[in-house]
Amino acid sequence: MAGTMIALILLFAADPALAHHPVGGTTPMTFWHGLLSGLGHPVIGLDHFAAIIAVGCLAASQPKGALLAAGYVIATMLGAGAHIGEATAPNAEVFVALSVVALGLIVFRRNPLRSDLALALFAAVGLINGYALGEAIAGAERTPIVAYFIGLAAVQTAIALAVMFGVRMLTGRAPLQLLAMRVIGAFAVGAGAAMLLQRYATGA
């Protein structure tokens, strides 16, 4: 598993276009294009994918993990909406990468975060990632925007909950649970670091 994740990190770092253009890099014009873009961006964007997996992992240790994961998803929607509303956040991709590294490092903690700190963390990271995700739909008409948000909410919720329940299923197998969390943490840190390196290597 670790080898596969490393290969993905190298692939996306080498070709960042893969991380941002599920519909060929064009602004979605129809409902179905908007839906496909919303479903695709959090998955093919390595940094965003790592973030939602780390969120699911961290949510597994929280009493109301599903609600916290939902809070992250809602925050991404708000962030994307802010971008569509022409809010400006310079160097957003840098903050996305740093937020993913932070999530990965927190996954390595032995003790779970307090619920209030987890909520604040998920909200902040969600807003940052959501703002970057909003770039894909900025300037589109209302119908593809609505479809994009539907896809964005659906795929992020599904991934976060799948990871959360998957980690919780390993509660009775502490070594496997610890290994899973270490792999997820390393994946998030590596993904964020790779995006930072790629950005500065290209001088973007």
HELIX and SHEET records of a PDB file:
HELIX    1   1 ALA A    2  ALA A   14  1                                  13    
HELIX    2   2 PRO A   16  ALA A   19  5                                   4    
HELIX    3   3 PHE A   31  ILE A   44  1                                  14    
HELIX    4   4 LEU A   46  ALA A   59  1                                  14    
HELIX    5   5 GLY A   65  ILE A   84  1                                  20    
HELIX    6   6 ALA A   92  VAL A  107  1                                  16    
HELIX    7   7 SER A  115  LEU A  133  1                                  19    
HELIX    8   8 GLY A  134  ALA A  136  5                                   3    
HELIX    9   9 ARG A  142  MET A  169  1                                  28    
HELIX   10  10 ALA A  174  THR A  202  1                                  29    
END                                                                             
